[in-house]
Amino acid sequence: MNCDPANTPRFSPNLIRAEVVRLALSGRLLPAVSDTLRWGDVARRAAMSRYGRLNSRRASPALSGKSHDGQPLRGHRHTFYLPTDEDGDGYLDHITLVMPGGLDAAELAAVASIDALSLGGMRLAVRVSIEGIGAANDFRDVLPIFGVSSKWRSLTPYVLPRHVKFRGPRDAGGLRRMVDGPEDQVAQEVSTRWPEGPRLVRVERRDVCEPIRSMVPGCAEGSPPFEFFRHRNSGSNGGGAFNFLLEWAEPVPGPVALGFSCHYGLGLFVPMWND
């Protein structure tokens, strides 16, 4: 992947900060949907690398998710790297970067200079091209993850940010009371992320073997949650993987991304418009 500053796209420093950058993937072989996390992670590392090369080795907190002293940022205002399969064939064909606080001209130029992504070594590599740049509202009617709905379902598995706990005496079946279970973790995260938003009224966990369907109606069944790759390149990993249906008291705008590695494509939801 070359990064020649002379060939890097130029953006005026006076531009309105871009909230969304759409990257299209192409190649003889494309990544499987079950490898969503791997490719979200690869996109992040590529964006950080390009920014460093073009900006005297400086780092961008917005792209990296870390402060200048290396501490993880809080509040989810940094970039989400969201790989998606948008034609329903089971393979990733886009990566959408969503930056709630917006990307400045230097950050946007670094992202726009990415022309390929690879897992490294002899493993799969794909070509990358810019498909769109704009604000979240520009994509409300064209991309389901930016839709507005009161009902949302898993597009990738929700992976627990914490392991569940068990407390108290065992019952007749030898089981103890579950504390901080999957539904509890979803509800707590939603209330923390959007404290002023509409009330979450339903958190329904689907059967563990039920495949997570594509965003394209009528396409072949997808993979069950446990078949998705769930380990960060850094070595971290979350708890169990689940397929959820969520309902709010009022419509909420997307993207809705929750749980472990939600900044890299896991825990992504899609509106239930035609389900």
Backbone hydrogen bonds in HBPLUS format (Angstrom, degrees):
<---DONOR---> <-ACCEPTOR-->    atom                        ^
c    i                          cat <-CA-CA->   ^        H-A-AA   ^      H-
h    n   atom  resd res      DA  || num        DHA   H-A  angle D-A-AA Bond
n    s   type  num  typ     dist DA aas  dist angle  dist       angle   num
A0007-ASN N   A0004-ASP O   2.84 MM   3  5.43 145.7  1.95 119.1 128.9     1
A0008-THR N   A0005-PRO O   3.30 MM   3  5.01 164.0  2.32  98.4 102.9     2
A0015-LEU N   A0012-SER O   3.12 MM   3  5.55 168.0  2.13 117.7 119.1     3
A0018-ALA N   A0103-LEU O   3.23 MM  85  5.12 135.3  2.44 145.7 139.5     4
A0103-LEU N   A0018-ALA O   2.72 MM  85  5.12 148.3  1.82 134.2 142.7     5
A0019-GLU N   A0134-GLY O   3.06 MM 115  6.04 133.1  2.29 135.0 148.6     6
A0099-MET N   A0019-GLU O   2.73 MM  80  4.85 170.6  1.74 148.5 152.0     7
A0020-VAL N   A0134-GLY O   2.87 MM 114  5.31 147.5  1.98 159.6 155.8     8
A0134-GLY N   A0020-VAL O   3.02 MM 114  5.31 157.3  2.07 146.1 148.9     9
A0021-VAL N   A0097-LEU O   2.94 MM  76  5.06 153.1  2.01 141.4 148.4    10
A0097-LEU N   A0021-VAL O   2.81 MM  76  5.06 168.9  1.82 160.9 159.5    11
A0022-ARG N   A0132-GLY O   2.73 MM 110  4.90 170.8  1.73 154.8 154.9    12
A0131-GLU N   A0022-ARG O   2.76 MM 109  5.22 176.9  1.76 152.0 151.4    13
A0023-LEU N   A0095-ILE O   2.89 MM  72  5.12 157.9  1.94 147.2 153.5    14
A0095-ILE N   A0023-LEU O   2.86 MM  72  5.12 153.7  1.93 145.8 152.6    15
A0024-ALA N   A0129-SER O   2.80 MM 105  5.30 166.8  1.82 163.9 164.8    16
A0129-SER N   A0024-ALA O   3.05 MM 105  5.30 147.9  2.16 144.2 152.8    17
A0025-LEU N   A0093-ASP O   2.86 MM  68  4.86 175.7  1.86 131.8 130.9    18
A0026-SER N   A0127-ARG O   3.04 MM 101  5.15 149.3  2.14 136.3 140.4    19
A0127-ARG N   A0026-SER O   2.83 MM 101  5.15 161.3  1.87 163.8 161.9    20
A0092-LEU N   A0031-PRO O   2.73 MM  61  5.46 153.0  1.80 154.2 163.0    21
A0035-ASP N   A0032-ALA O   2.90 MM   3  5.49 161.1  1.94 117.5 123.9    22
A0033-VAL N   A0090-GLY O   3.08 MM  57  5.66 155.4  2.14 140.6 136.4    23
A0036-THR N   A0033-VAL O   3.01 MM   3  5.38 142.0  2.16 127.0 124.3    24
A0229-PHE N   A0034-SER O   2.89 MM 195  6.02 170.9  1.90 163.4 162.6    25
A0039-TRP N   A0035-ASP O   3.27 MM   4  6.61 158.7  2.32 158.8 164.4    26
A0040-GLY N   A0036-THR O   2.96 MM   4  6.20 150.4  2.05 155.9 165.3    27
A0041-ASP N   A0037-LEU O   2.96 MM   4  6.07 160.8  2.00 152.8 157.6    28
A0042-VAL N   A0038-ARG O   2.93 MM   4  6.20 151.0  2.01 140.0 148.6    29
A0043-ALA N   A0039-TRP O   3.02 MM   4  6.07 157.7  2.07 138.2 143.6    30
A0044-ARG N   A0040-GLY O   3.14 MM   4  6.39 156.1  2.20 143.3 149.2    31
A0045-ARG N   A0041-ASP O   3.05 MM   4  6.35 165.2  2.07 152.9 156.3    32
A0046-ALA N   A0042-VAL O   2.91 MM   4  6.14 154.3  1.98 150.1 157.6    33
A0047-ALA N   A0043-ALA O   2.97 MM   4  6.18 161.0  2.01 150.8 155.4    34
A0048-MET N   A0044-ARG O   2.96 MM   4  6.21 163.4  1.99 155.7 160.0    35
A0049-SER N   A0045-ARG O   2.92 MM   4  6.04 158.8  1.97 144.3 150.4    36
A0050-ARG N   A0046-ALA O   2.91 MM   4  6.08 168.1  1.92 154.4 157.2    37
A0051-TYR N   A0047-ALA O   3.01 MM   4  6.12 159.3  2.06 145.2 151.2    38
A0052-GLY N   A0048-MET O   2.99 MM   4  6.20 160.2  2.03 148.1 153.3    39
A0053-ARG N   A0049-SER O   3.01 MM   4  6.28 160.5  2.05 154.3 158.9    40
A0054-LEU N   A0050-ARG O   3.11 MM   4  6.23 151.6  2.19 147.0 154.1    41
A0055-ASN N   A0051-TYR O   3.01 MM   4  5.95 118.5  2.40 142.2 156.9    42
A0055-ASN N   A0052-GLY O   3.36 MM   3  5.20 149.5  2.46  95.2 103.8    43
A0057-ARG N   A0052-GLY O   2.69 MM   5  4.03 147.7  1.79 157.1 145.6    44
A0058-ARG N   A0055-ASN O   2.92 MM   3  5.62 162.6  1.95 123.0 128.9    45
A0063-LEU N   A0060-SER O   3.16 MM   3  5.39 126.6  2.46 103.8 116.1    46
A0064-SER N   A0060-SER O   2.93 MM   4  6.06 160.2  1.97 159.0 165.6    47
A0065-GLY N   A0061-PRO O   2.80 MM   4  5.25 154.1  1.87 139.2 144.5    48
A0079-THR N   A0062-ALA O   2.95 MM  17  5.88 168.0  1.97 166.4 164.7    49
A0073-LEU N   A0065-GLY O   2.85 MM   8  5.48 169.2  1.87 142.2 140.5    50
A0067-SER N   A0071-GLN O   2.74 MM   4  5.21 162.4  1.77 149.0 152.2    51
A0070-GLY N   A0067-SER O   2.91 MM   3  5.16 159.0  1.95 115.9 117.4    52
A0080-PHE N   A0098-VAL O   2.75 MM  18  4.99 159.7  1.80 141.9 149.0    53
A0098-VAL N   A0080-PHE O   2.87 MM  18  4.99 157.0  1.92 140.7 148.6    54
A0081-TYR N   A0263-HIS O   2.71 MM 182  5.71 178.0  1.71 142.7 143.4    55
A0082-LEU N   A0096-THR O   2.92 MM  14  5.02 169.9  1.93 139.0 141.8    56
A0096-THR N   A0082-LEU O   2.94 MM  14  5.02 169.7  1.95 127.8 127.5    57
A0084-THR N   A0094-HIS O   2.88 MM  10  5.38 158.1  1.93 144.7 147.0    58
A0093-ASP N   A0084-THR O   2.96 MM   9  6.29 158.5  2.01 146.7 148.6    59
A0094-HIS N   A0084-THR O   3.20 MM  10  5.38 147.4  2.31 157.3 158.5    60
A0102-GLY N   A0099-MET O   2.81 MM   3  5.01 153.0  1.88 112.5 121.8    61
A0108-LEU N   A0104-ASP O   2.87 MM   4  6.04 163.4  1.90 159.1 164.4    62
A0109-ALA N   A0105-ALA O   2.93 MM   4  6.04 154.4  2.00 143.5 150.5    63
A0110-ALA N   A0106-ALA O   3.09 MM   4  6.29 152.1  2.17 141.9 148.9    64
A0111-VAL N   A0107-GLU O   3.08 MM   4  6.38 162.1  2.11 151.1 155.0    65
A0112-ALA N   A0108-LEU O   2.86 MM   4  6.02 163.2  1.89 151.9 157.2    66
A0113-SER N   A0109-ALA O   3.08 MM   4  6.16 126.2  2.39 136.9 148.8    67
A0113-SER N   A0110-ALA O   3.27 MM   3  5.29 141.4  2.43  95.6 106.2    68
A0114-ILE N   A0111-VAL O   3.15 MM   3  5.64 165.1  2.17 114.6 119.3    69
A0128-VAL N   A0115-ASP O   2.95 MM  13  4.65 159.3  2.00 116.8 113.3    70
A0117-LEU N   A0126-VAL O   2.96 MM   9  5.47 156.0  2.02 151.3 157.9    71
A0126-VAL N   A0117-LEU O   2.86 MM   9  5.47 159.5  1.90 158.9 165.9    72
A0119-LEU N   A0124-LEU O   3.27 MM   5  6.16 160.6  2.31 164.1 167.9    73
A0123-ARG N   A0120-GLY O   3.16 MM   3  5.80 156.3  2.22 136.1 138.5    74
A0138-ASP N   A0135-ALA O   2.97 MM   3  5.42 144.1  2.10 110.6 121.0    75
A0139-PHE N   A0136-ALA O   3.03 MM   3  5.65 160.7  2.07 118.4 124.3    76
A0140-ARG N   A0137-ASN O   3.47 MM   3  5.26 168.5  2.48 100.5 103.8    77
A0142-VAL N   A0139-PHE O   3.21 MM   3  5.22 153.9  2.28 103.4 111.2    78
A0143-LEU N   A0139-PHE O   3.13 MM   4  5.72 149.6  2.22 157.4 154.4    79
A0146-PHE N   A0143-LEU O   2.92 MM   3  5.74 161.3  1.96 130.1 136.0    80
A0147-GLY N   A0144-PRO O   2.86 MM   3  5.01 163.5  1.89 117.4 119.5    81
A0254-GLY N   A0147-GLY O   2.78 MM 107  5.46 145.3  1.90 162.3 173.9    82
A0149-SER N   A0252-VAL O   3.08 MM 103  5.48 156.1  2.14 144.7 141.4    83
A0252-VAL N   A0149-SER O   2.80 MM 103  5.48 165.0  1.83 130.1 127.0    84
A0248-TRP N   A0150-SER O   2.75 MM  98  4.94 157.5  1.80 144.5 152.2    85
A0272-MET N   A0151-LYS O   2.89 MM 121  5.50 156.9  1.94 139.5 137.4    86
A0152-TRP N   A0246-LEU O   2.86 MM  94  5.20 165.7  1.88 153.4 157.9    87
A0246-LEU N   A0152-TRP O   2.76 MM  94  5.20 171.8  1.77 161.7 164.6    88
A0153-ARG N   A0270-VAL O   2.87 MM 117  5.49 164.1  1.89 155.8 156.9    89
A0270-VAL N   A0153-ARG O   2.84 MM 117  5.49 153.7  1.90 153.6 161.8    90
A0154-SER N   A0244-PHE O   2.99 MM  90  5.47 142.0  2.13 164.3 164.2    91
A0155-LEU N   A0268-LEU O   2.74 MM 113  5.48 162.5  1.77 157.5 152.1    92
A0156-THR N   A0268-LEU O   3.20 MM 112  5.31 146.8  2.31 147.3 143.8    93
A0267-GLY N   A0157-PRO O   2.80 MM 110  5.13 140.3  1.96 126.5 128.9    94
A0158-TYR N   A0242-PHE O   2.88 MM  84  5.12 154.6  1.94 154.8 153.3    95
A0242-PHE N   A0158-TYR O   2.83 MM  84  5.12 148.9  1.92 136.7 147.2    96
A0260-PHE N   A0159-VAL O   2.89 MM 101  5.28 164.2  1.92 158.5 155.7    97
A0160-LEU N   A0240-GLY O   3.01 MM  80  5.68 161.1  2.04 162.0 165.7    98
A0239-GLY N   A0160-LEU O   2.83 MM  79  4.65 170.4  1.84 139.7 143.0    99
A0165-LYS N   A0179-VAL O   2.99 MM  14  5.02 169.7  2.00 162.6 159.5   100
A0179-VAL N   A0165-LYS O   2.65 MM  14  5.02 169.6  1.66 150.3 149.1   101
A0167-ARG N   A0177-ARG O   2.82 MM  10  5.31 158.4  1.86 152.3 157.4   102
A0177-ARG N   A0167-ARG O   3.04 MM  10  5.31 126.6  2.34 175.2 161.8   103
A0171-ASP N   A0175-LEU O   2.70 MM   4  5.36 152.3  1.78 142.1 148.0   104
A0174-GLY N   A0171-ASP O   2.90 MM   3  5.18 162.5  1.93 114.3 118.6   105
A0185-GLN N   A0181-GLY O   2.96 MM   4  6.22 156.2  2.02 158.9 165.9   106
A0186-VAL N   A0182-PRO O   3.10 MM   4  6.39 158.7  2.15 151.9 157.0   107
A0187-ALA N   A0183-GLU O   3.03 MM   4  6.24 174.2  2.03 154.1 155.6   108
A0188-GLN N   A0184-ASP O   2.90 MM   4  6.04 160.3  1.94 150.2 156.0   109
A0189-GLU N   A0185-GLN O   3.00 MM   4  6.06 158.2  2.05 142.9 148.9   110
A0190-VAL N   A0186-VAL O   2.99 MM   4  6.23 163.9  2.02 158.0 161.9   111
A0191-SER N   A0187-ALA O   3.10 MM   4  6.26 163.2  2.13 147.1 151.5   112
A0192-THR N   A0188-GLN O   3.02 MM   4  6.18 143.1  2.15 142.4 152.4   113
A0193-ARG N   A0189-GLU O   2.83 MM   4  5.96 163.2  1.86 155.0 159.5   114
A0194-TRP N   A0190-VAL O   2.96 MM   4  5.89 165.8  1.98 151.5 155.2   115
A0197-GLY N   A0194-TRP O   3.04 MM   3  5.11 159.7  2.08 108.2 114.6   116
A0249-ALA N   A0199-ARG O   2.78 MM  50  5.46 149.8  1.87 157.5 167.9   117
A0201-VAL N   A0247-GLU O   2.77 MM  46  5.73 146.2  1.89 146.5 158.0   118
A0202-ARG N   A0247-GLU O   3.15 MM  45  4.87 139.7  2.32 145.2 140.8   119
A0247-GLU N   A0202-ARG O   3.00 MM  45  4.87 151.6  2.08 139.7 139.0   120
A0204-GLU N   A0245-LEU O   2.87 MM  41  5.03 176.5  1.88 159.9 159.8   121
A0245-LEU N   A0204-GLU O   2.85 MM  41  5.03 146.3  1.97 143.0 153.3   122
A0206-ARG N   A0243-ASN O   2.77 MM  37  5.36 170.3  1.78 165.7 167.1   123
A0210-GLU N   A0207-ASP O   2.98 MM   3  5.30 162.7  2.01 114.6 120.3   124
A0212-ILE N   A0223-SER O   2.95 MM  11  5.67 171.2  1.95 127.3 127.2   125
A0219-CYS N   A0216-VAL O   3.43 MM   3  6.08 154.0  2.50 140.4 138.7   126
A0227-GLU N   A0224-PRO O   3.09 MM   3  5.81 164.0  2.11 125.2 130.2   127
A0228-PHE N   A0225-PRO O   3.21 MM   3  5.84 169.5  2.22 120.3 123.5   128
A0232-ARG N   A0236-SER O   2.80 MM   4  5.26 159.8  1.84 163.1 167.1   129
A0235-GLY N   A0232-ARG O   2.92 MM   3  5.29 160.0  1.96 110.5 117.2   130
A0269-PHE N   A0256-VAL O   2.95 MM  13  5.52 148.5  2.05 168.4 172.5   131
A0258-LEU N   A0267-GLY O   2.84 MM   9  4.78 156.0  1.90 125.6 130.4   132
A0262-CYS N   A0259-GLY O   3.26 MM   3  5.54 137.4  2.45 137.4 128.3   133
A0264-TYR N   A0261-SER O   3.00 MM   3  5.31 161.9  2.03 110.8 116.1   134
A0266-LEU N   A0261-SER O   3.28 MM   5  5.63 148.9  2.38 146.8 139.1   135
